[in-house]
Amino acid sequence: MERELRFEGITNARDLGGLQNASGQRIRSGLLLRAAHLHSASDRDLAQLAERFHLGCVVDLRTAMERREKPDRLPAGTAQLCRPIFDEATAGITREDGKPAELIMPDMRVVYRLMVTKPSCLESLRVILRTILEQAARGNTVLWHCTAGKDRCGVVTALLLSELDVPREDIFEDYLLTNRVAVPEAEAVCARLLAKGHPAEAVQQVYEAFIAREEYLAGVFDALDKGFGGVPGFLREGLQLPETLLKSFREAVLEKDGTPSAR
């Protein structure tokens, strides 16, 4: 099933609908959407989100600085939660303001683990996931995004898919689909940096931060397996999400026999 969503200005968008869990149940289409930021959404994109998906809520995972630089465009009447998973100091800041020495990139393996271990990140994840669970449980379409729809968006997606019992190999496959967009962008950025005189080693670090790698997300699973026996334990013990809400979420988004896929 084709899950990629095609818009004029929104990139890296796809529907989790159609993914199948270990019991053979499929996720309903048109209910759980992931994407890059909505700043470049065209009027036609907004109409599609409103008319085709009946979008009920957007969850923006970006920092305050990212939101100021590229504020989202939303369909009229759409609810929005703006809740950063981390701040600029936690993530590390990239600067391209001249000197090669000023190019600074975070270690993405560290960043991914911080998202599921740092107390402030855990509190944000609790609010973010509770919002998504509640919206979906009510039958509302919810879309979550960061800037590129890769790291923060990828971790939130992996947690939700794990709760729905989607096999990890399929979760990794969905995560790595981001490279269809990320790799060409990374190559273009790195070419510009090399042309400006930045050293190749520093530019390679930029490349690694721009793309999705299985080892990044594997670090999240490793941390949660060791700390909580897996994602279900993390959601319940680490984030204190109510079992009743998790059950309502599963019932709302997993198809039953005879349930049509498309909304």
PERALIN-V353369 format. One record per pair of residues at least 12 apart in sequence whose C-alpha atoms are under 10 Angstrom apart, sorted by sequence separation. I is the first residue (numbers start at 1). GAP is how many residues later the second one is. D is the distance in whole Angstrom. If there is no record, write none. Layout:
<<I & GAP & D> <I & GAP & D>>
This chain:
<<2 & 12 & 9> <3 & 12 & 5> <4 & 12 & 9> <15 & 12 & 9> <16 & 12 & 8> <17 & 12 & 4> <18 & 12 & 10> <60 & 12 & 8> <92 & 12 & 7> <93 & 12 & 6> <94 & 12 & 8> <132 & 12 & 8> <144 & 12 & 8> <145 & 12 & 10> <158 & 12 & 10> <159 & 12 & 9> <190 & 12 & 10> <191 & 12 & 9> <2 & 13 & 9> <3 & 13 & 7> <15 & 13 & 9> <16 & 13 & 7> <17 & 13 & 6> <92 & 13 & 6> <93 & 13 & 7> <144 & 13 & 9> <158 & 13 & 6> <161 & 13 & 10> <190 & 13 & 6> <193 & 13 & 9> <3 & 14 & 7> <15 & 14 & 7> <16 & 14 & 8> <17 & 14 & 7> <58 & 14 & 9> <91 & 14 & 9> <92 & 14 & 5> <157 & 14 & 8> <158 & 14 & 8> <189 & 14 & 9> <190 & 14 & 8> <224 & 14 & 9> <232 & 14 & 10> <2 & 15 & 9> <3 & 15 & 7> <15 & 15 & 6> <16 & 15 & 8> <17 & 15 & 7> <67 & 15 & 9> <91 & 15 & 6> <92 & 15 & 9> <190 & 15 & 10> <1 & 16 & 9> <2 & 16 & 8> <3 & 16 & 9> <14 & 16 & 10> <15 & 16 & 8> <16 & 16 & 6> <17 & 16 & 8> <58 & 16 & 8> <90 & 16 & 9> <91 & 16 & 9> <92 & 16 & 10> <128 & 16 & 9> <158 & 16 & 9> <187 & 16 & 10> <190 & 16 & 7> <1 & 17 & 6> <15 & 17 & 6> <16 & 17 & 6> <57 & 17 & 9> <58 & 17 & 10> <67 & 17 & 10> <91 & 17 & 9> <154 & 17 & 9> <157 & 17 & 9> <158 & 17 & 8> <186 & 17 & 10> <187 & 17 & 10> <189 & 17 & 8> <190 & 17 & 7> <1 & 18 & 8> <14 & 18 & 9> <15 & 18 & 5> <16 & 18 & 8> <57 & 18 & 10> <64 & 18 & 9> <66 & 18 & 10> <154 & 18 & 9> <157 & 18 & 8> <186 & 18 & 10> <189 & 18 & 8> <14 & 19 & 6> <15 & 19 & 7> <30 & 19 & 10> <55 & 19 & 9> <56 & 19 & 9> <63 & 19 & 9> <64 & 19 & 9> <91 & 19 & 9> <92 & 19 & 9> <187 & 19 & 10> <188 & 19 & 10> <13 & 20 & 7> <14 & 20 & 6> <15 & 20 & 9> <33 & 20 & 9> <38 & 20 & 10> <55 & 20 & 8> <57 & 20 & 9> <58 & 20 & 7> <59 & 20 & 9> <60 & 20 & 7> <61 & 20 & 8> <62 & 20 & 7> <63 & 20 & 8> <64 & 20 & 7> <90 & 20 & 10> <91 & 20 & 6> <154 & 20 & 9> <155 & 20 & 9> <186 & 20 & 8> <187 & 20 & 7> <190 & 20 & 10> <13 & 21 & 6> <14 & 21 & 6> <32 & 21 & 10> <54 & 21 & 9> <55 & 21 & 10> <56 & 21 & 8> <57 & 21 & 6> <58 & 21 & 6> <59 & 21 & 6> <60 & 21 & 6> <61 & 21 & 6> <62 & 21 & 7> <63 & 21 & 5> <66 & 21 & 10> <90 & 21 & 8> <91 & 21 & 9> <154 & 21 & 6> <186 & 21 & 5> <189 & 21 & 9> <12 & 22 & 8> <13 & 22 & 4> <14 & 22 & 10> <30 & 22 & 8> <31 & 22 & 8> <33 & 22 & 9> <38 & 22 & 9> <55 & 22 & 9> <56 & 22 & 5> <57 & 22 & 5> <58 & 22 & 5> <59 & 22 & 5> <60 & 22 & 5> <61 & 22 & 5> <62 & 22 & 5> <63 & 22 & 8> <64 & 22 & 10> <65 & 22 & 9> <66 & 22 & 9> <153 & 22 & 9> <154 & 22 & 9> <185 & 22 & 9> <186 & 22 & 8> <11 & 23 & 10> <12 & 23 & 5> <13 & 23 & 7> <30 & 23 & 6> <31 & 23 & 9> <32 & 23 & 10> <37 & 23 & 8> <55 & 23 & 7> <56 & 23 & 6> <57 & 23 & 5> <58 & 23 & 6> <59 & 23 & 6> <60 & 23 & 6> <61 & 23 & 5> <62 & 23 & 7> <63 & 23 & 7> <64 & 23 & 8> <65 & 23 & 8> <91 & 23 & 9> <186 & 23 & 9> <187 & 23 & 9> <11 & 24 & 6> <12 & 24 & 6> <13 & 24 & 9> <29 & 24 & 9> <30 & 24 & 9> <31 & 24 & 8> <34 & 24 & 10> <36 & 24 & 10> <37 & 24 & 9> <50 & 24 & 9> <51 & 24 & 10> <54 & 24 & 9> <55 & 24 & 9> <56 & 24 & 9> <57 & 24 & 8> <58 & 24 & 8> <59 & 24 & 7> <60 & 24 & 7> <61 & 24 & 6> <62 & 24 & 8> <63 & 24 & 6> <64 & 24 & 9> <90 & 24 & 8> <91 & 24 & 10> <132 & 24 & 10> <151 & 24 & 9> <154 & 24 & 9> <183 & 24 & 8> <186 & 24 & 6> <187 & 24 & 10> <10 & 25 & 7> <11 & 25 & 6> <12 & 25 & 9> <30 & 25 & 9> <31 & 25 & 9> <33 & 25 & 9> <34 & 25 & 10> <37 & 25 & 9> <49 & 25 & 9> <50 & 25 & 6> <59 & 25 & 10> <60 & 25 & 9> <61 & 25 & 9> <62 & 25 & 8> <63 & 25 & 7> <86 & 25 & 9> <90 & 25 & 10> <150 & 25 & 7> <182 & 25 & 9> <183 & 25 & 10> <185 & 25 & 8> <186 & 25 & 7> <3 & 26 & 9> <10 & 26 & 7> <11 & 26 & 8> <49 & 26 & 7> <50 & 26 & 8> <62 & 26 & 10> <149 & 26 & 10> <150 & 26 & 9> <184 & 26 & 10> <185 & 26 & 9> <3 & 27 & 10> <9 & 27 & 10> <10 & 27 & 7> <11 & 27 & 8> <46 & 27 & 8> <47 & 27 & 10> <48 & 27 & 9> <50 & 27 & 9> <125 & 27 & 10> <129 & 27 & 7> <133 & 27 & 9> <150 & 27 & 9> <151 & 27 & 10> <182 & 27 & 10> <183 & 27 & 7> <184 & 27 & 9> <5 & 28 & 9> <9 & 28 & 10> <10 & 28 & 6> <39 & 28 & 9> <45 & 28 & 10> <46 & 28 & 6> <47 & 28 & 7> <50 & 28 & 8> <63 & 28 & 10> <86 & 28 & 9> <90 & 28 & 10> <128 & 28 & 8> <129 & 28 & 10> <132 & 28 & 9> <150 & 28 & 6> <182 & 28 & 6> <183 & 28 & 6> <4 & 29 & 10> <5 & 29 & 9> <9 & 29 & 8> <10 & 29 & 8> <11 & 29 & 9> <37 & 29 & 10> <45 & 29 & 9> <46 & 29 & 5> <47 & 29 & 9> <49 & 29 & 10> <85 & 29 & 10> <86 & 29 & 7> <149 & 29 & 8> <150 & 29 & 9> <182 & 29 & 5> <183 & 29 & 9> <3 & 30 & 10> <4 & 30 & 10> <5 & 30 & 9> <9 & 30 & 8> <10 & 30 & 6> <11 & 30 & 9> <37 & 30 & 9> <39 & 30 & 9> <40 & 30 & 8> <43 & 30 & 9> <45 & 30 & 9> <46 & 30 & 9> <85 & 30 & 7> <125 & 30 & 10> <129 & 30 & 9> <148 & 30 & 9> <181 & 30 & 9> <182 & 30 & 7> <4 & 31 & 10> <9 & 31 & 5> <10 & 31 & 5> <39 & 31 & 5> <40 & 31 & 9> <41 & 31 & 8> <42 & 31 & 8> <43 & 31 & 10> <85 & 31 & 10> <90 & 31 & 10> <125 & 31 & 8> <129 & 31 & 8> <150 & 31 & 10> <179 & 31 & 9> <180 & 31 & 10> <8 & 32 & 8> <9 & 32 & 5> <10 & 32 & 8> <38 & 32 & 8> <39 & 32 & 5> <40 & 32 & 8> <41 & 32 & 6> <42 & 32 & 10> <43 & 32 & 9> <86 & 32 & 9> <149 & 32 & 10> <150 & 32 & 8> <179 & 32 & 6> <180 & 32 & 10> <8 & 33 & 7> <9 & 33 & 6> <37 & 33 & 8> <38 & 33 & 8> <39 & 33 & 4> <40 & 33 & 7> <41 & 33 & 8> <85 & 33 & 10> <87 & 33 & 10> <148 & 33 & 9> <149 & 33 & 9> <178 & 33 & 8> <179 & 33 & 6> <7 & 34 & 8> <8 & 34 & 6> <9 & 34 & 9> <37 & 34 & 8> <38 & 34 & 5> <39 & 34 & 5> <41 & 34 & 10> <86 & 34 & 7> <87 & 34 & 9> <125 & 34 & 10> <148 & 34 & 8> <178 & 34 & 7> <179 & 34 & 9> <7 & 35 & 8> <8 & 35 & 9> <9 & 35 & 9> <10 & 35 & 7> <37 & 35 & 7> <38 & 35 & 6> <39 & 35 & 9> <85 & 35 & 8> <86 & 35 & 6> <176 & 35 & 9> <177 & 35 & 8> <178 & 35 & 10> <8 & 36 & 8> <9 & 36 & 7> <10 & 36 & 10> <37 & 36 & 9> <38 & 36 & 7> <84 & 36 & 10> <85 & 36 & 5> <86 & 36 & 10> <115 & 36 & 10> <176 & 36 & 6> <7 & 37 & 8> <8 & 37 & 6> <9 & 37 & 10> <84 & 37 & 8> <85 & 37 & 8> <115 & 37 & 8> <175 & 37 & 7> <176 & 37 & 7> <7 & 38 & 6> <8 & 38 & 10> <85 & 38 & 8> <86 & 38 & 8> <175 & 38 & 9> <176 & 38 & 7> <6 & 39 & 9> <7 & 39 & 9> <85 & 39 & 5> <86 & 39 & 10> <112 & 39 & 7> <116 & 39 & 9> <175 & 39 & 8> <84 & 40 & 7> <85 & 40 & 6> <111 & 40 & 9> <112 & 40 & 8> <115 & 40 & 8> <172 & 40 & 10> <7 & 41 & 8> <83 & 41 & 7> <84 & 41 & 9> <85 & 41 & 10> <111 & 41 & 10> <115 & 41 & 10> <172 & 41 & 9> <173 & 41 & 9> <176 & 41 & 10> <6 & 42 & 10> <7 & 42 & 10> <83 & 42 & 9> <85 & 42 & 10> <112 & 42 & 10> <113 & 42 & 10> <172 & 42 & 7> <175 & 42 & 8> <85 & 43 & 8> <108 & 43 & 9> <112 & 43 & 8> <172 & 43 & 10> <83 & 44 & 8> <84 & 44 & 9> <83 & 45 & 7> <172 & 45 & 8> <81 & 46 & 9> <82 & 46 & 9> <171 & 46 & 10> <172 & 46 & 8> <81 & 47 & 8> <81 & 50 & 8> <168 & 50 & 10> <80 & 51 & 10> <81 & 51 & 10> <168 & 53 & 9> <151 & 58 & 9> <154 & 58 & 9> <151 & 59 & 9> <158 & 59 & 8> <162 & 59 & 10> <150 & 60 & 9> <151 & 60 & 9> <85 & 61 & 9> <150 & 61 & 8> <151 & 61 & 8> <155 & 61 & 10> <159 & 61 & 10> <80 & 62 & 10> <82 & 62 & 10> <84 & 62 & 9> <148 & 62 & 9> <150 & 62 & 7> <151 & 62 & 10> <155 & 62 & 7> <158 & 62 & 9> <159 & 62 & 9> <61 & 63 & 9> <79 & 63 & 9> <80 & 63 & 10> <81 & 63 & 9> <148 & 63 & 10> <154 & 63 & 8> <158 & 63 & 9> <61 & 64 & 9> <78 & 64 & 10> <80 & 64 & 10> <151 & 65 & 9> <155 & 65 & 8> <86 & 66 & 9> <151 & 66 & 9> <155 & 66 & 10> <165 & 66 & 10> <61 & 67 & 8> <85 & 67 & 7> <163 & 67 & 10> <165 & 67 & 9> <60 & 68 & 9> <84 & 68 & 9> <85 & 68 & 10> <162 & 68 & 9> <163 & 68 & 7> <164 & 68 & 10> <59 & 69 & 7> <162 & 69 & 6> <163 & 69 & 6> <59 & 70 & 9> <161 & 70 & 10> <162 & 70 & 8> <163 & 70 & 10> <85 & 71 & 10> <159 & 71 & 10> <160 & 71 & 9> <59 & 72 & 8> <159 & 72 & 7> <160 & 72 & 10> <163 & 72 & 8> <58 & 73 & 10> <59 & 73 & 8> <158 & 73 & 9> <159 & 73 & 9> <57 & 74 & 9> <58 & 74 & 9> <57 & 75 & 8> <159 & 75 & 9> <160 & 75 & 10> <159 & 76 & 8> <58 & 77 & 10> <70 & 77 & 9> <57 & 78 & 7> <56 & 79 & 8> <57 & 79 & 9> <67 & 79 & 10> <56 & 80 & 9> <66 & 80 & 9> <67 & 80 & 9> <66 & 81 & 8> <164 & 82 & 9> <56 & 83 & 9> <57 & 83 & 7> <58 & 83 & 9> <59 & 83 & 8> <60 & 83 & 9> <61 & 83 & 7> <62 & 83 & 8> <63 & 83 & 9> <163 & 83 & 8> <164 & 83 & 10> <56 & 84 & 5> <57 & 84 & 7> <58 & 84 & 6> <59 & 84 & 6> <60 & 84 & 6> <61 & 84 & 6> <62 & 84 & 5> <63 & 84 & 9> <163 & 84 & 10> <55 & 85 & 7> <56 & 85 & 5> <57 & 85 & 5> <58 & 85 & 5> <59 & 85 & 4> <60 & 85 & 5> <61 & 85 & 5> <62 & 85 & 6> <164 & 85 & 9> <165 & 85 & 10> <54 & 86 & 8> <55 & 86 & 5> <56 & 86 & 6> <57 & 86 & 6> <58 & 86 & 6> <59 & 86 & 6> <60 & 86 & 6> <61 & 86 & 8> <62 & 86 & 10> <160 & 86 & 10> <163 & 86 & 9> <164 & 86 & 6> <53 & 87 & 9> <54 & 87 & 7> <55 & 87 & 6> <56 & 87 & 8> <57 & 87 & 8> <58 & 87 & 8> <59 & 87 & 9> <60 & 87 & 9> <163 & 87 & 8> <164 & 87 & 10> <53 & 88 & 7> <54 & 88 & 9> <55 & 88 & 8> <61 & 88 & 10> <53 & 89 & 9> <160 & 89 & 10> <164 & 89 & 9> <62 & 90 & 8> <103 & 90 & 9> <160 & 90 & 10> <164 & 90 & 8> <50 & 91 & 10> <61 & 91 & 7> <62 & 91 & 10> <49 & 92 & 9> <60 & 92 & 10> <61 & 92 & 7> <60 & 93 & 9> <100 & 93 & 9> <49 & 94 & 10> <59 & 94 & 10> <100 & 94 & 9> <61 & 95 & 9> <98 & 95 & 10> <103 & 95 & 8> <100 & 96 & 8> <102 & 96 & 9> <103 & 96 & 10> <96 & 97 & 8> <99 & 97 & 9> <100 & 97 & 7> <101 & 97 & 8> <105 & 97 & 8> <108 & 97 & 10> <98 & 98 & 8> <99 & 98 & 8> <100 & 98 & 4> <101 & 98 & 9> <104 & 98 & 8> <105 & 98 & 9> <107 & 98 & 8> <98 & 99 & 9> <99 & 99 & 8> <100 & 99 & 7> <103 & 99 & 7> <104 & 99 & 10> <105 & 99 & 10> <106 & 99 & 8> <107 & 99 & 10> <32 & 100 & 9> <96 & 100 & 9> <98 & 100 & 9> <102 & 100 & 10> <103 & 100 & 8> <105 & 100 & 7> <106 & 100 & 9> <108 & 100 & 8> <109 & 100 & 9> <32 & 101 & 10> <101 & 101 & 9> <104 & 101 & 9> <105 & 101 & 6> <107 & 101 & 9> <108 & 101 & 6> <96 & 102 & 9> <100 & 102 & 8> <103 & 102 & 9> <104 & 102 & 8> <105 & 102 & 10> <106 & 102 & 10> <107 & 102 & 7> <108 & 102 & 9> <32 & 103 & 10> <100 & 103 & 9> <103 & 103 & 9> <105 & 103 & 9> <106 & 103 & 7> <108 & 103 & 10> <112 & 103 & 10> <113 & 103 & 8> <116 & 103 & 10> <117 & 103 & 9> <31 & 104 & 9> <32 & 104 & 7> <105 & 104 & 7> <108 & 104 & 9> <109 & 104 & 9> <112 & 104 & 6> <113 & 104 & 9> <116 & 104 & 7> <31 & 105 & 7> <105 & 105 & 10> <108 & 105 & 9> <111 & 105 & 9> <112 & 105 & 7> <113 & 105 & 9> <114 & 105 & 10> <115 & 105 & 8> <116 & 105 & 9> <130 & 105 & 10> <31 & 106 & 10> <109 & 106 & 7> <110 & 106 & 8> <112 & 106 & 9> <113 & 106 & 6> <114 & 106 & 9> <117 & 106 & 8> <129 & 106 & 9> <36 & 107 & 10> <37 & 107 & 9> <38 & 107 & 8> <108 & 107 & 9> <109 & 107 & 5> <112 & 107 & 7> <113 & 107 & 5> <116 & 107 & 8> <117 & 107 & 9> <31 & 108 & 7> <32 & 108 & 9> <33 & 108 & 8> <34 & 108 & 9> <35 & 108 & 7> <36 & 108 & 8> <37 & 108 & 6> <38 & 108 & 9> <39 & 108 & 9> <108 & 108 & 6> <109 & 108 & 8> <111 & 108 & 10> <112 & 108 & 6> <113 & 108 & 9> <116 & 108 & 8> <133 & 108 & 10> <137 & 108 & 8> <31 & 109 & 7> <32 & 109 & 6> <33 & 109 & 6> <34 & 109 & 5> <35 & 109 & 7> <36 & 109 & 5> <37 & 109 & 6> <38 & 109 & 9> <107 & 109 & 10> <108 & 109 & 10> <109 & 109 & 9> <110 & 109 & 9> <111 & 109 & 10> <112 & 109 & 10> <113 & 109 & 9> <114 & 109 & 10> <126 & 109 & 8> <130 & 109 & 9> <137 & 109 & 9> <30 & 110 & 10> <31 & 110 & 4> <32 & 110 & 6> <33 & 110 & 5> <34 & 110 & 5> <35 & 110 & 5> <36 & 110 & 6> <37 & 110 & 5> <109 & 110 & 7> <110 & 110 & 10> <113 & 110 & 7> <117 & 110 & 9> <125 & 110 & 9> <129 & 110 & 9> <130 & 110 & 10> <137 & 110 & 9> <138 & 110 & 9> <139 & 110 & 9> <30 & 111 & 7> <31 & 111 & 6> <32 & 111 & 6> <33 & 111 & 7> <34 & 111 & 6> <35 & 111 & 8> <36 & 111 & 5> <37 & 111 & 7> <108 & 111 & 10> <109 & 111 & 9> <112 & 111 & 10> <113 & 111 & 9> <130 & 111 & 7> <134 & 111 & 7> <137 & 111 & 6> <138 & 111 & 8> <29 & 112 & 10> <30 & 112 & 9> <31 & 112 & 8> <32 & 112 & 8> <33 & 112 & 9> <34 & 112 & 9> <35 & 112 & 9> <36 & 112 & 4> <37 & 112 & 7> <94 & 112 & 8> <126 & 112 & 9> <127 & 112 & 9> <129 & 112 & 8> <130 & 112 & 9> <133 & 112 & 7> <134 & 112 & 9> <136 & 112 & 9> <137 & 112 & 5> <140 & 112 & 10> <30 & 113 & 10> <35 & 113 & 7> <36 & 113 & 4> <126 & 113 & 5> <133 & 113 & 7> <136 & 113 & 6> <137 & 113 & 8> <139 & 113 & 7> <35 & 114 & 5> <36 & 114 & 8> <125 & 114 & 8> <126 & 114 & 8> <127 & 114 & 9> <133 & 114 & 10> <134 & 114 & 8> <135 & 114 & 9> <136 & 114 & 9> <137 & 114 & 8> <138 & 114 & 8> <139 & 114 & 8> <34 & 115 & 7> <35 & 115 & 8> <94 & 115 & 10> <123 & 115 & 10> <124 & 115 & 10> <126 & 115 & 7> <130 & 115 & 8> <133 & 115 & 8> <134 & 115 & 7> <136 & 115 & 10> <137 & 115 & 5> <138 & 115 & 10> <34 & 116 & 9> <122 & 116 & 8> <123 & 116 & 7> <130 & 116 & 9> <133 & 116 & 6> <136 & 116 & 7> <137 & 116 & 7> <36 & 117 & 8> <122 & 117 & 7> <123 & 117 & 10> <132 & 117 & 9> <133 & 117 & 9> <136 & 117 & 7> <35 & 118 & 8> <116 & 118 & 9> <34 & 119 & 7> <35 & 119 & 10> <119 & 119 & 10> <130 & 119 & 10> <133 & 119 & 10> <34 & 120 & 9> <133 & 120 & 10> <117 & 121 & 9> <34 & 122 & 9> <116 & 122 & 9> <141 & 122 & 10> <34 & 123 & 8> <116 & 123 & 10> <33 & 124 & 9> <32 & 125 & 9> <15 & 128 & 9> <32 & 128 & 10> <14 & 129 & 10> <13 & 130 & 9> <13 & 131 & 10> <13 & 132 & 9> <12 & 133 & 10> <27 & 134 & 9> <13 & 135 & 10> <14 & 135 & 10> <11 & 136 & 10> <12 & 136 & 7> <13 & 136 & 8> <11 & 137 & 8> <12 & 137 & 6> <27 & 137 & 8> <11 & 138 & 8> <12 & 138 & 8> <26 & 138 & 9> <25 & 139 & 9> <27 & 139 & 9> <21 & 140 & 8> <25 & 140 & 9> <26 & 140 & 9> <16 & 141 & 9> <20 & 141 & 10> <21 & 141 & 9> <23 & 141 & 10> <24 & 141 & 10> <25 & 141 & 9> <19 & 142 & 9> <21 & 142 & 10> <22 & 142 & 9> <23 & 142 & 8> <24 & 142 & 9> <36 & 142 & 10> <21 & 143 & 7> <22 & 143 & 6> <23 & 143 & 9> <35 & 143 & 10> <16 & 144 & 10> <20 & 144 & 9> <21 & 144 & 5> <22 & 144 & 6> <23 & 144 & 10> <16 & 145 & 8> <19 & 145 & 10> <20 & 145 & 9> <21 & 145 & 4> <22 & 145 & 6> <20 & 146 & 6> <21 & 146 & 6> <22 & 146 & 10> <19 & 147 & 7> <20 & 147 & 8> <21 & 147 & 10> <19 & 148 & 10> <21 & 149 & 9> <20 & 150 & 9> <19 & 151 & 8> <19 & 152 & 9> <19 & 155 & 9> <16 & 158 & 9> <14 & 160 & 9> <14 & 163 & 10> <14 & 164 & 10> <12 & 165 & 9> <13 & 165 & 9> <12 & 166 & 6> <11 & 167 & 10> <12 & 167 & 9> <12 & 168 & 8> <12 & 169 & 6> <11 & 170 & 8> <12 & 170 & 9> <3 & 171 & 10> <4 & 173 & 9> <53 & 209 & 10> <54 & 209 & 9> <53 & 210 & 8> <52 & 211 & 8> <31 & 221 & 9> <32 & 221 & 8> <31 & 222 & 7> <27 & 223 & 9> <30 & 223 & 10> <28 & 224 & 8> <29 & 224 & 8> <27 & 225 & 9> <28 & 225 & 5> <29 & 225 & 9> <27 & 226 & 6> <28 & 226 & 6> <29 & 226 & 9> <26 & 227 & 8> <27 & 227 & 5> <28 & 227 & 6> <25 & 228 & 10> <26 & 228 & 6> <27 & 228 & 6> <28 & 228 & 9> <25 & 229 & 6> <26 & 229 & 6> <27 & 229 & 10> <24 & 230 & 10> <25 & 230 & 6> <26 & 230 & 8> <24 & 231 & 10> <25 & 231 & 7> <26 & 231 & 10> <28 & 231 & 9> <29 & 231 & 9> <30 & 231 & 8> <31 & 231 & 9> <25 & 232 & 9> <28 & 232 & 8> <29 & 232 & 5> <30 & 232 & 7> <31 & 232 & 8> <21 & 233 & 9> <26 & 233 & 10> <28 & 233 & 5> <29 & 233 & 5> <30 & 233 & 6> <20 & 234 & 9> <27 & 234 & 8> <28 & 234 & 7> <29 & 234 & 7> <19 & 235 & 10> <20 & 235 & 10> <26 & 235 & 8> <28 & 235 & 8> <17 & 236 & 9> <18 & 236 & 10> <16 & 237 & 10> <17 & 237 & 9> <18 & 237 & 9> <17 & 238 & 10> <18 & 243 & 8> <17 & 244 & 8> <18 & 244 & 9> <17 & 245 & 9>>
